[in-house]
Amino acid sequence: MNKSIIMGVWLDFKYQPDSEWRKYFLKLKEAGIEEIFVNANVAQLKFLVELTNDIGVNIHGWIWTLNRPYDKNVMGNKSWYSVNKRGDNCLEYRPYVDYYQWLSPFSHDAREYVKSNISKIASIEGIASVHLDYVRFCDLYLPINLQKYYKINQDHEMPEYDFGYHPDGRSGFKEKFGIDPVDIDGGELVQEWKQFRLDAVSSLVKELKAISHEKNTKISAAVFPYPKMSSKMVLQDWSNWDLDIICPMNYHAFYDGDINWIGESISKGIKYKKPNSLYLSGLFVDWFNSKDLKKVINESLNKGADGICIFSSEYLNDDHLKTISTFKS
């Protein structure tokens, strides 16, 4: 097989003996998984980078960027949080699930806080990349099967899930277009208001990329499957982000899709990959037996992906690892 196939996995840090960490990372390395996206704090990431410096895996600092549930550093600052069209502040109103507590990209102080978080990770010697997650607004639309799960029918934009109405965002839009976006109700300026919010996220990502690159650290992100979908569902347009690694979460079952859906999603998104960047197809591994996993890896590669990223280590079993290892050179 082509030696350049990139294999990654998302995992959460946990407290365990150093020997257990090393054993697990060696197991991943043996299967060909070398890109490890770890949800951890700065001290934990430093520990893992040092622990693995002789193993041959790359530790990426995975951070929840704008969704910051239970973050004591910001919970005293209500004005930093995102606001929906009804006027609900996300410090107090948590849409869908309790762990949704979104900062607003329109808040200067919230942006500065996010930038400081990214700077700290990018400063870790030996870190492979700063890996952005939840770098978007709250879900305006859930995937179809999650709508069924939560018993919500989102056949139109619902104000309780329509975020971006932070006072600074509203005033900035009104200054530019002469209308408070709360008063937009279909028709004129709907697209402009959408683009205004898309640009707020994209401009933040541009700043985060600059911070990482200034520290000679790569930047990566987990994103919704392809830009047209992500723009509509979560006001996230990654088509112009130009990151070093992009990991679209091609979680087909959420969208009532199959393996072919994953291939179609890659085709719709990969054309936005920049020449020097990597596209890793995000796969929800718990939905696959080893035979189907092989099919979907091949489908991802055939559609042009540079490799895959597995969500998550929690669901990754020995049969999966055997299948993944067959793609090693």
Backbone torsions as a table, in degrees:
resi	resn	phi	psi	omega
1	MET	NA	162.1	179.7
2	ASN	-65.6	123.4	-176.5
3	LYS	-65.4	-19.4	-174.8
4	SER	-82.4	-0.9	178.0
5	ILE	-63.6	127.8	-176.2
6	ILE	-100.7	129.7	178.3
7	MET	-120.4	129.5	-179.8
8	GLY	-133.3	169.1	177.4
9	VAL	-150.0	143.8	171.8
10	TRP	-92.8	137.0	175.4
11	LEU	-148.2	154.5	176.7
12	ASP	-96.8	137.2	176.4
13	PHE	-64.0	143.4	172.4
14	LYS	-143.3	157.3	-179.7
15	TYR	-85.1	120.4	178.7
16	GLN	-158.3	163.9	-178.9
17	PRO	-58.9	149.3	178.4
18	ASP	-53.3	-39.1	-177.2
19	SER	-63.1	-34.5	178.3
20	GLU	-70.2	-39.3	175.6
21	TRP	-60.9	-48.5	-178.1
22	ARG	-62.0	-42.4	179.3
23	LYS	-59.0	-42.6	-178.2
24	TYR	-70.5	-42.6	179.5
25	PHE	-65.7	-35.8	175.9
26	LEU	-65.4	-35.7	177.3
27	LYS	-64.9	-44.1	176.8
28	LEU	-63.3	-45.6	179.9
29	LYS	-59.1	-42.1	179.7
30	GLU	-61.1	-33.4	179.2
31	ALA	-81.6	-9.7	-179.8
32	GLY	100.3	6.1	178.7
33	ILE	-91.4	111.0	-175.0
34	GLU	-117.5	-13.3	179.9
35	GLU	-103.0	111.5	-173.6
36	ILE	-113.6	111.0	-179.1
37	PHE	-95.9	107.9	-168.4
38	VAL	-110.0	123.5	174.1
39	ASN	-81.9	103.1	-172.8
40	ALA	-160.4	164.8	175.7
41	ASN	-84.4	177.6	-173.8
42	VAL	-61.3	-44.7	-179.1
43	ALA	-63.2	-41.6	179.0
44	GLN	-65.4	-39.5	178.4
45	LEU	-65.4	-42.5	177.2
46	LYS	-58.9	-42.8	179.3
47	PHE	-59.4	-46.0	-177.5
48	LEU	-70.5	-36.4	176.8
49	VAL	-61.2	-46.1	180.0
50	GLU	-66.7	-38.4	-177.6
51	LEU	-66.3	-30.0	-172.7
52	THR	-105.9	10.0	-172.7
53	ASN	-65.9	-14.3	178.1
54	ASP	-110.6	6.1	-176.0
55	ILE	-94.6	-31.9	179.5
56	GLY	95.4	25.8	172.3
57	VAL	-114.4	158.6	-178.6
58	ASN	-110.9	125.7	179.5
59	ILE	-95.6	123.4	177.5
60	HIS	-107.8	139.3	-178.9
61	GLY	-88.4	99.3	-177.3
62	TRP	-83.7	122.6	-177.6
63	ILE	-132.6	138.1	171.5
64	TRP	-76.9	111.4	-165.4
65	THR	-80.7	-63.6	-178.8
66	LEU	-102.3	-21.4	172.8
67	ASN	-89.7	109.8	-172.4
68	ARG	-126.2	67.0	-178.4
69	PRO	-65.1	137.6	174.5
70	TYR	59.4	24.4	179.6
71	ASP	-81.1	104.4	-175.9
72	LYS	-66.0	-18.6	179.3
73	ASN	-71.1	-19.0	-175.8
74	VAL	-124.2	-12.5	-172.5
75	MET	-66.4	-12.2	174.9
76	GLY	-87.5	2.2	-175.9
77	ASN	-120.7	82.2	-176.3
78	LYS	-59.0	-32.5	-176.2
79	SER	-71.1	-7.3	178.8
80	TRP	-84.4	-14.3	-169.4
81	TYR	-90.2	157.4	178.7
82	SER	-71.7	152.6	-177.4
83	VAL	-129.9	138.0	179.6
84	ASN	-92.7	179.8	-174.4
85	LYS	-66.7	-23.4	176.4
86	ARG	-78.3	-13.1	-177.0
87	GLY	97.5	5.6	178.8
88	ASP	-73.0	130.6	177.2
89	ASN	-90.7	134.3	-172.2
90	CYS	-72.2	-8.7	171.0
91	LEU	-63.5	-36.4	-175.4
92	GLU	-106.8	-33.4	-177.6
93	TYR	-104.0	116.8	-176.7
94	ARG	-112.5	104.5	-176.6
95	PRO	-71.2	141.7	175.6
96	TYR	69.1	-61.4	-172.0
97	VAL	-137.3	158.4	-175.4
98	ASP	-68.5	-22.0	-178.0
99	TYR	-91.5	14.4	172.9
100	TYR	-96.8	109.5	179.9
101	GLN	-147.7	88.3	-165.0
102	TRP	-90.9	133.8	167.6
103	LEU	-81.4	157.4	-179.1
104	SER	-98.7	130.6	175.0
105	PRO	-70.3	-8.1	176.2
106	PHE	-86.3	-14.7	179.1
107	SER	-83.4	119.8	179.3
108	HIS	-58.5	-45.3	-177.3
109	ASP	-67.4	-36.7	176.6
110	ALA	-64.7	-42.3	177.8
111	ARG	-61.3	-43.0	179.9
112	GLU	-63.6	-36.5	178.1
113	TYR	-65.6	-45.7	178.0
114	VAL	-60.1	-43.2	-179.6
115	LYS	-62.6	-37.3	178.8
116	SER	-67.3	-37.1	176.6
117	ASN	-61.5	-44.8	-178.4
118	ILE	-67.1	-39.8	179.9
119	SER	-60.9	-39.9	-179.6
120	LYS	-64.4	-41.1	179.1
121	ILE	-70.8	-42.9	-178.7
122	ALA	-63.1	-21.7	-178.1
123	SER	-83.4	-8.1	-179.9
124	ILE	-69.8	122.0	180.0
125	GLU	-64.9	124.5	177.3
126	GLY	91.8	-3.4	178.7
127	ILE	-68.4	139.5	-174.7
128	ALA	-77.6	-39.2	175.7
129	SER	-164.8	160.5	163.9
130	VAL	-88.2	124.4	-173.7
131	HIS	-109.6	108.4	-176.4
132	LEU	-82.8	132.9	171.7
133	ASP	-129.9	157.9	-178.7
134	TYR	52.1	41.7	176.8
135	VAL	-99.4	79.1	-170.8
136	ARG	-174.1	-175.6	168.9
137	PHE	-90.8	170.7	171.7
138	CYS	-57.9	154.0	-179.2
139	ASP	-60.7	112.4	171.5
140	LEU	-71.0	-37.3	173.9
141	TYR	-129.1	131.9	170.6
142	LEU	-82.1	154.0	169.1
143	PRO	-55.0	150.7	-170.5
144	ILE	-55.4	-41.2	-177.9
145	ASN	-75.1	-24.3	173.3
146	LEU	-75.9	-31.6	173.0
147	GLN	-59.7	-42.4	178.3
148	LYS	-64.0	-41.8	-178.1
149	TYR	-62.4	-43.3	-178.4
150	TYR	-89.9	3.7	178.5
151	LYS	56.3	47.9	177.3
152	ILE	-121.4	135.9	174.9
153	ASN	-110.6	99.3	-176.4
154	GLN	-97.4	69.2	177.1
155	ASP	-89.0	4.1	175.6
156	HIS	-156.2	168.4	179.2
157	GLU	-73.6	121.2	-177.4
158	MET	-100.3	128.1	-172.1
159	PRO	-57.9	-30.2	-179.2
160	GLU	-70.1	-18.7	178.8
161	TYR	-111.4	1.4	-176.8
162	ASP	-94.5	96.1	-174.7
163	PHE	-102.4	165.9	-178.8
164	GLY	120.9	5.5	-175.3
165	TYR	-95.7	36.2	173.4
166	HIS	-60.5	143.0	-178.4
167	PRO	-51.6	-38.6	-179.8
168	ASP	-70.1	-34.9	176.0
169	GLY	-67.2	-43.7	179.9
170	ARG	-62.8	-46.0	-178.3
171	SER	-67.8	-37.2	178.1
172	GLY	-64.7	-40.8	178.8
173	PHE	-68.5	-42.2	-179.1
174	LYS	-63.5	-37.8	178.8
175	GLU	-62.9	-35.5	-177.0
176	LYS	-84.2	-38.2	-171.6
177	PHE	-116.4	-7.2	174.8
178	GLY	81.7	14.8	179.6
179	ILE	-146.4	140.9	173.5
180	ASP	-73.0	125.3	-177.0
181	PRO	-59.3	-21.3	175.2
182	VAL	-60.8	-27.8	-177.8
183	ASP	-89.3	-2.0	176.6
184	ILE	-79.0	123.7	-178.4
185	ASP	-137.4	72.0	-178.8
186	GLY	83.4	164.1	174.4
187	GLY	73.3	-130.7	-171.8
188	GLU	-62.2	136.8	174.5
189	LEU	73.4	3.3	175.3
190	VAL	-60.2	-47.9	-178.6
191	GLN	-66.5	-36.9	178.8
192	GLU	-64.0	-39.0	178.6
193	TRP	-68.0	-38.9	176.0
194	LYS	-62.5	-47.3	-178.2
195	GLN	-64.4	-35.0	178.8
196	PHE	-59.5	-40.5	179.4
197	ARG	-76.0	-38.9	174.7
198	LEU	-57.8	-43.1	-178.5
199	ASP	-66.6	-31.0	178.7
200	ALA	-63.2	-41.7	178.1
201	VAL	-71.1	-45.2	-177.3
202	SER	-63.2	-37.8	178.8
203	SER	-66.9	-35.3	175.9
204	LEU	-64.5	-46.2	179.7
205	VAL	-60.0	-39.2	178.1
206	LYS	-59.6	-41.4	178.4
207	GLU	-67.9	-39.0	179.6
208	LEU	-67.6	-37.8	176.4
209	LYS	-61.9	-43.5	179.8
210	ALA	-62.5	-41.3	178.8
211	ILE	-61.1	-47.1	-179.0
212	SER	-63.2	-47.1	-176.9
213	HIS	-67.9	-31.3	175.8
214	GLU	-62.3	-27.1	179.3
215	LYS	-99.0	14.5	179.5
216	ASN	58.0	35.6	177.5
217	THR	-117.2	139.0	177.3
218	LYS	-73.2	163.8	176.4
219	ILE	-129.9	139.1	-177.1
220	SER	-137.3	169.8	-179.7
221	ALA	-157.0	145.3	167.6
222	ALA	-92.8	125.8	-173.5
223	VAL	-133.7	167.4	175.1
224	PHE	-68.4	159.6	-164.0
225	PRO	-49.2	-51.4	178.9
226	TYR	-148.0	154.7	-168.2
227	PRO	-56.6	-39.4	-179.6
228	LYS	-61.7	-42.7	177.9
229	MET	-68.4	-47.5	-175.0
230	SER	-66.7	-33.2	176.9
231	SER	-63.8	-41.3	-179.0
232	LYS	-73.3	-44.0	-170.3
233	MET	-81.9	-38.8	-172.8
234	VAL	-136.0	14.4	178.9
235	LEU	53.9	50.3	-179.5
236	GLN	-131.1	112.4	179.2
237	ASP	-114.9	94.5	-176.4
238	TRP	-87.5	7.0	-176.1
239	SER	-65.0	-24.1	-178.7
240	ASN	-118.2	19.7	-178.2
241	TRP	-78.3	-30.0	176.2
242	ASP	55.3	52.3	178.6
243	LEU	-87.2	166.4	-179.2
244	ASP	-73.3	-36.7	178.9
245	ILE	-138.1	129.5	176.2
246	ILE	-119.2	131.5	-175.8
247	CYS	-122.2	81.3	178.0
248	PRO	-65.7	131.9	-177.0
249	MET	-84.6	87.4	-177.1
250	ASN	-83.9	62.7	-174.5
251	TYR	-88.2	83.4	-165.8
252	HIS	-58.4	-38.0	-174.3
253	ALA	-66.3	-27.7	175.9
254	PHE	-61.1	-28.5	-175.0
255	TYR	-105.5	16.6	179.4
256	ASP	60.0	36.5	-177.7
257	GLY	-109.8	-179.0	178.4
258	ASP	-129.4	-165.1	-179.0
259	ILE	-60.4	-36.6	177.5
260	ASN	-62.1	-35.0	177.9
261	TRP	-59.9	-40.0	179.1
262	ILE	-61.5	-44.7	178.1
263	GLY	-61.3	-41.7	178.7
264	GLU	-65.5	-39.8	178.6
265	SER	-62.4	-43.6	178.6
266	ILE	-61.8	-43.6	179.6
267	SER	-60.1	-36.1	-179.0
268	LYS	-76.2	-22.0	-176.0
269	GLY	-105.6	-30.8	-170.2
270	ILE	-67.6	-23.4	179.4
271	LYS	-65.4	-14.6	178.7
272	TYR	-94.5	-1.2	177.2
273	LYS	-70.7	132.6	179.5
274	LYS	-79.3	154.8	-172.7
275	PRO	-53.5	-37.3	-175.5
276	ASN	-98.8	10.4	-179.2
277	SER	-105.0	171.4	179.2
278	LEU	-114.2	142.5	173.3
279	TYR	-113.4	114.0	176.4
280	LEU	-109.9	121.3	-178.0
281	SER	-76.1	114.6	-179.9
282	GLY	-75.6	124.8	-176.1
283	LEU	-123.1	131.6	177.3
284	PHE	-85.3	94.9	-164.5
285	VAL	-67.8	-23.4	-178.5
286	ASP	-64.8	-16.4	-179.7
287	TRP	-88.0	-0.4	-174.6
288	PHE	-122.8	136.3	162.0
289	ASN	-81.9	175.3	-173.6
290	SER	-62.8	-35.5	-179.3
291	LYS	-66.2	-46.3	-179.9
292	ASP	-69.8	-32.5	177.3
293	LEU	-61.8	-40.1	178.5
294	LYS	-62.8	-41.2	178.9
295	LYS	-61.4	-44.3	-174.2
296	VAL	-74.9	-29.8	174.1
297	ILE	-66.1	-45.4	177.6
298	ASN	-61.2	-41.1	178.2
299	GLU	-62.1	-42.3	179.0
300	SER	-61.9	-45.8	-179.4
301	LEU	-67.1	-40.0	179.9
302	ASN	-63.9	-29.1	179.4
303	LYS	-86.3	0.0	172.6
304	GLY	109.6	-0.4	178.5
305	ALA	-63.6	146.9	177.0
306	ASP	-79.1	-13.1	-179.9
307	GLY	168.7	-158.7	-177.4
308	ILE	-132.2	162.7	169.5
309	CYS	-134.6	127.1	-172.1
310	ILE	-92.9	129.4	168.4
311	PHE	-110.6	117.0	-10.3
312	SER	-135.6	-176.6	-179.6
313	SER	-58.1	-27.1	-179.7
314	GLU	-59.0	-33.3	-176.0
315	TYR	-103.4	-0.6	-174.3
316	LEU	-84.3	111.8	-177.3
317	ASN	-105.0	177.7	-175.9
318	ASP	-64.7	-34.4	176.7
319	ASP	-65.0	-40.6	175.3
320	HIS	-59.5	-45.9	-177.7
321	LEU	-62.9	-37.3	176.9
322	LYS	-62.2	-41.9	179.1
323	THR	-64.6	-46.1	-179.6
324	ILE	-61.2	-36.6	-178.0
325	SER	-65.6	-21.1	179.4
326	THR	-71.0	-12.4	179.2
327	PHE	-92.2	0.4	174.5
328	LYS	-71.0	155.0	178.7
329	SER	-70.7	NA	NA
